[in-house]
């Protein structure tokens, strides 16, 4: 497992207060740990794994551990308190990115927008808010290569937060691309990816599941198979 050997600053954005860190693999990560909570870490790991399997532009990510020497000598105590000890979640830093702006939206491939929208609807991720150029889209844009990056899934798998999804999602207009052919193709991809869900769940460290987090593999399966069990309801946005 990658060890965190250098701790930087707490990120300005995000209620989970990720900490910018360097791992012993030479890469930098935005790291979530103790402050985010175990449910958020589980949601991040599972959602990112599913999204990458679907081919979405999600940065590389990893489980990391804080080097014991950093804990022993108390370097950056505030940041360490956010991380805690044990296994944490890190999203690899991609340079030269900015938070997406309203003027960037037309440059994002419309099918990709539709896929991100379908993914968030599937995993019950309400945290992609962008209305009139304001909100928390959790979408980054590379001006260098005109590429979208999709981040932050700590609120995924919570249907109770989805009431305003269709009025606030950054790519809500891309529902227009949900043709019958699109729905059939995406449903096929969902089915293929879900064969790996039990294995993804087994990847989770025991410490993340050591307390009641309100999320189990069985609950995930009920949620994620809804598109297949009740397709008319799922694809009609209910």
C-alpha positions in Angstrom: 0.0 0.0 0.0 1.2 3.5 -0.8 2.5 5.4 2.2 2.0 9.1 2.7 5.4 10.6 3.3 4.6 14.3 3.0 1.6 16.3 4.2 0.6 19.6 2.5 -2.4 21.9 3.0 -6.1 21.2 3.5 -7.9 21.8 0.3 -10.0 25.0 0.3 -13.1 23.3 -1.2 -15.0 20.3 0.0 -16.8 19.6 3.3 -14.7 16.5 3.7 -11.6 18.7 3.8 -9.2 16.6 1.8 -5.5 17.1 2.5 -2.9 17.4 -0.3 -0.3 14.8 0.3 2.7 13.1 -1.4 2.9 9.3 -1.5 6.0 7.1 -1.6 5.1 6.3 -5.2 6.1 9.8 -6.2 2.5 11.1 -6.9 0.5 13.7 -5.1 -3.1 13.0 -3.9 -6.1 14.7 -2.5 -6.6 12.5 0.6 -9.8 11.9 2.6 -9.7 10.2 5.9 -11.0 10.5 9.4 -12.8 13.8 8.9 -14.7 12.5 5.9 -16.0 9.4 7.7 -16.0 5.7 6.8 -19.2 5.9 4.7 -17.7 8.6 2.5 -14.6 6.5 2.1 -16.6 3.5 1.1 -18.7 5.5 -1.3 -15.6 7.0 -2.9 -13.9 3.7 -3.5 -17.0 1.9 -4.9 -18.2 4.8 -7.0 -14.7 5.5 -8.4 -14.2 1.8 -9.2 -17.5 1.6 -11.0 -16.9 4.8 -12.9 -13.5 3.8 -14.1 -14.9 0.5 -15.2 -17.4 2.4 -17.3 -14.6 4.4 -18.9 -15.5 7.7 -17.2 -12.6 10.3 -17.0 -12.0 9.8 -13.2 -8.4 10.4 -12.0 -6.4 7.5 -10.7 -7.1 6.8 -7.0 -5.7 4.6 -4.3 -5.8 3.5 -0.7 -3.0 5.1 1.3 -1.6 5.0 4.8 0.0 7.8 6.7 3.7 7.0 7.4 4.0 6.2 11.2 6.9 8.6 11.5 4.6 11.5 10.6 2.2 10.5 13.3 5.0 9.9 15.8 6.6 13.3 15.4 3.3 15.2 15.1 4.0 16.9 11.8 1.1 19.2 10.8 -1.3 18.2 13.6 -4.3 19.9 12.1 -3.9 18.1 8.8 -3.1 14.8 10.6 -6.3 15.1 12.6 -8.2 15.4 9.3 -6.5 12.2 8.0 -6.3 10.1 11.1 -4.4 6.9 11.1 -5.0 3.7 9.2 -6.2 3.5 5.6 -7.3 6.6 3.8 -8.6 7.4 0.3 -6.6 9.4 -2.2 -7.5 10.8 -5.6 -4.4 11.5 -7.7 -3.6 15.1 -8.5 -3.9 16.0 -12.1 -2.0 19.3 -13.0 -3.3 22.3 -14.8 -7.0 21.8 -14.0 -9.7 24.4 -13.1 -13.2 23.9 -11.8 -15.5 23.8 -14.8 -17.1 27.1 -15.8 -20.3 27.7 -17.6 -18.4 28.7 -20.8 -16.7 25.3 -20.7 -19.9 23.2 -20.8 -20.5 23.4 -24.6 -16.9 22.1 -25.1 -17.7 18.8 -23.2 -18.8 16.1 -25.6 -22.6 15.8 -25.2 -22.5 11.9 -25.1 -20.0 12.1 -22.3 -22.3 14.6 -20.5 -25.1 12.1 -20.9 -23.0 9.2 -19.6 -21.9 11.2 -16.5 -25.6 12.1 -15.9 -26.7 8.5 -16.2 -23.8 7.4 -13.9 -24.8 9.9 -11.2 -28.5 8.9 -11.5 -27.5 5.2 -11.2 -25.3 5.6 -8.1 -27.6 8.2 -6.5 -24.9 10.9 -6.5 -26.5 14.3 -5.9 -23.3 16.2 -5.6 -22.8 17.6 -9.1 -24.6 20.9 -8.7 -24.2 23.7 -11.2 -26.9 26.3 -12.0 -26.2 29.6 -13.8 -22.5 29.1 -13.3 -22.7 28.6 -9.6 -22.6 25.5 -7.3 -20.4 22.6 -6.6 -20.1 20.6 -9.9 -17.2 18.4 -8.9 -16.0 18.6 -12.5 -12.6 19.8 -13.5 -11.5 21.0 -16.9 -8.1 20.9 -18.6 -7.7 23.9 -20.8 -4.5 22.4 -22.1 -6.1 19.3 -23.8 -9.8 20.3 -23.5 -10.5 17.3 -21.3 -13.1 16.8 -18.5 -12.3 15.1 -15.2 -14.9 13.8 -12.8 -14.2 13.9 -9.1 -15.8 13.6 -5.6 -18.3 10.8 -5.0 -18.5 10.8 -1.2 -22.2 11.5 -1.2 -23.0 8.7 -3.6 -25.5 5.8 -2.8 -27.9 8.0 -0.8 -31.2 8.3 -2.6 -32.6 10.6 0.1 -30.5 13.4 -1.3 -31.8 13.2 -4.8 -34.9 15.4 -4.7 -33.2 18.3 -6.6 -31.1 16.2 -8.9 -32.9 17.1 -12.2 -33.0 20.8 -11.4 -29.4 21.1 -10.4 -27.1 18.6 -12.1 -24.4 20.2 -14.2 -25.3 18.0 -17.2 -29.1 17.8 -16.8 -29.6 19.0 -20.3 -27.9 15.9 -21.6 -30.9 13.8 -20.8 -31.9 14.7 -24.3 -29.3 12.2 -25.5 -31.0 9.4 -23.6 -32.4 7.8 -26.7 -33.6 4.2 -26.7 -30.3 3.1 -28.2 -28.4 5.0 -25.5 -30.4 3.4 -22.8 -29.9 -0.1 -24.1 -26.1 0.5 -24.5 -25.7 2.0 -21.0 -27.9 -0.7 -19.4 -25.6 -3.4 -21.0 -22.6 -1.6 -19.5 -24.2 -1.4 -16.1 -24.9 -5.1 -16.1 -21.3 -6.0 -17.1 -19.8 -3.7 -14.4 -22.1 -5.0 -11.7 -20.7 -8.5 -12.1 -17.6 -7.0 -10.4 -19.4 -5.4 -7.5 -18.9 -8.2 -5.0 -15.2 -8.2 -5.7 -15.0 -4.4 -5.4 -16.7 -4.7 -2.0 -14.2 -7.2 -0.9 -11.4 -4.7 -1.6 -12.7 -2.5 1.2 -10.5 -2.5 4.3 -12.1 -3.9 7.4 -11.6 -0.7 9.3 -13.9 1.2 6.9 -16.6 -1.3 7.7 -15.9 -1.7 11.4 -18.7 0.7 12.4 -22.3 1.0 11.2 -22.2 3.2 8.1 -25.7 2.6 6.8 -24.4 1.0 3.6 -24.0 -2.7 2.9 -23.3 -4.8 -0.2 -26.9 -6.0 -0.2 -28.2 -2.4 -0.1 -25.9 -1.4 -2.9 -27.1 -4.3 -5.0 -30.8 -3.3 -4.5 -30.0 0.3 -5.5 -27.7 -0.4 -8.5 -29.9 -3.1 -10.0 -32.9 -0.8 -10.0 -32.3 0.1 -13.7 -32.8 -3.5 -14.6 -35.5 -4.4 -12.2 -37.7 -1.4 -12.9 -36.4 0.1 -16.1 -39.5 2.2 -17.0 -39.3 3.9 -13.6 -35.5 4.3 -13.6 -35.2 5.8 -17.0 -38.3 8.0 -16.5 -36.4 9.8 -13.7 -38.6 8.5 -10.9 
